[in-house]
């Protein structure tokens, strides 16, 4: 209500001022321009409530549009992050599958020969790759092979009564000799450089 009273007061005051200006301005070519300007201002005063309402709507529309844009950007970022996460998970699964298949293939190539010659078999294989390179056979830095005695099959002997013989030094020398022979055999089968191969025994290490 106060806004309406203020608006009507502005109209009345401006009409009085326009009348005074019309009386004071001499009748010449400038008078019609002054009358035009006064008439235009009066029209603007009459339309002030419309402009005011329009201004409020525009403000709300801008705020609503801005919020909608923010929500849309947030949703796009969420979708993008989810896609990146899923892509990373897929790539990790693919890498794990490739490494597993590589280990299986290397085992299949070597186990028969190790069983026949040394009565040993590969329990597990771990890979280390050169830093900053893709996980491929060409980029191998280390191949860690875990060995164990063969379980079942030819070459195994049934358990007998335990006999203790103090031949620790001899056993150590034989183990070292077996490690060297096994490592050399694996290097030949896998076409692998000596410095890349590490042998470890189940329950211990070389």
C-alpha positions, 0 to 999 in steps of 0.5 A: 500500500505504501508503494502505491501511495509513493507512486501516486505522490510522484505522479502528482509532484511531477505533474505540478513540476511539468506545469511550472516548467511549461509556464516558464519555458518560452514559446520557441522551437525548444519548448516542444522538445522539452514537452516531449521529454517531460511527457516521456518521463511522465510515461515512465513514472506511470509504468514504474510499477510494471518495471518494478514487477518485471525487475523482480521476475528477472531477478528470480529468473536469473537466480533460477537459471544460475542454479539450474546451470550449477546443478547441470554442471555438478551432474556432468562432473559427477557423470564424468567422475563416475565414467573415469572411475569405471574406466579405471576399474575396467583397466585395472581388471584388464591388467590383472587378467593379462598378468594372470594369463601371462603367468599361466603361459609361463608356468605351462612353458616351464613346469614340465621341464622343471618337473622332469629335470629338478622335480620342482614346479612353479607355485606363483609368478610375480611381475615388476615392470619398468617405471613409466611403461606399459605392462607388457612382456617387453617392459619386464623389469623383474620376474619373481618365481616362487618354486616348490617341490612337485606334488604328485606325478613321477619323481616323487618318493613315498615318505620313509622313516626320518634319518638325520645326517649332518650334511648342512654344508653339502645341502646348501651347496646342492641348493645353490647348484639347483638354483643356478641350474633352474634359473639358467633353464628358465632363462632359456625357456622364457628367453629372459635376461639373467638380471631380470629373474629372481627365484624364491622357494615356498617357505623361504627365499634365495 
